């Protein structure tokens, strides 16, 4: 795999944010995407919200899928307090498993799987965790379960991980093609994580600035 820029890398934090003020909208009420409720309990339902521009790009991407396939939306907006909790819990597990790691290494390794709270695209309403489903809403095989950690999956959660089955690789490629065509970028340690308008997107797409910054839940 090529060298990966992680969320914790300084060049991500260096990207300026020029907040455009676009609202968060309820993806469930919109009705154009298939929405899975598995993250509702953690977020109190906030996960069903997303910046309007990101939602419109997901709908564009879905229109590019072959007949009988749909995007399955799992999580979008994540309140900063929840993002902080996720990051600290995962970092603590890494710290316990690797007592010799200095704090900077724990922070960097944690960012493979959970974005640092001050950078997190989810807390800007700019990121979405999603997969593919058939016409009956059944998830396709993409090689790991969604949200499988690098430790659990032995690295198979990385988008370009070697050793996954041909069918899963083809499904990842299809997901990537339609989302990239709509302007989203992938976080390459997580095949399911795509974003638009945040700092990571700006860095990877060559934009001068992010247009979405962190939002407190409103």
C-alpha positions, 0 to 999 in steps of 0.5 A: 500500500502507498504511504497514507496521509492520516487525519493526525498529520500536520498538513491536514490541520494546516488546511484553513476552514472557511465555513460556508454556513450550509445547514445540516439536514436529516437524511432520513426525512429526505428519503432518497437514501436507504438509511441504517439505524445501527448508530442511532443509540450512540448519537441520539439520532444525530448520525442521520444528519449531514450537510446538504451539499454532501447529501446531494452528492450522495444522491448523484453517486447513487444514480450512477450505480447499476440497477438493483443496487443502492447506497446504504447510509449508516452514519453522518454527523457526529457531535464533537463530544461523541467524537472525543469519546470514540477517540479517547476510548480507542486511544486508551485501548491502544495505550493498554495494548502497547505500553511502550508507545509514546503519546505521539505514537498512540495519537497517530495510530488512533487516527487510523481508525478514529479522527482526532476530535479537532479535525474530525470530518464527521463533526463537521457533517462532512463525512459519511460511513456507508456501504452498498446494498441490493434492492432488498436492503441486504449489504453486499460483501466489501471484505470486512464489516463496516467499522472493523478496526485495523486490529480486528481486520488485520488491516483488511479495512484499508481500502486497498488492502491486499488479500480480500476476495475478488467480489469484495474488491470489485464492490469496493471499486464500484463504491469508490467509482461512484462516490469519487465521480460525485466529488467525495474523497475516501479515508484510505484506512476505512473503505466505508468513510467518504467525505466532502468539504472538510479539511481532509477533502480539501487537502486531497482534492487540492482545494484552497480551504475546507468549506465545512468546519466542526458544528455543535449539535443544533 
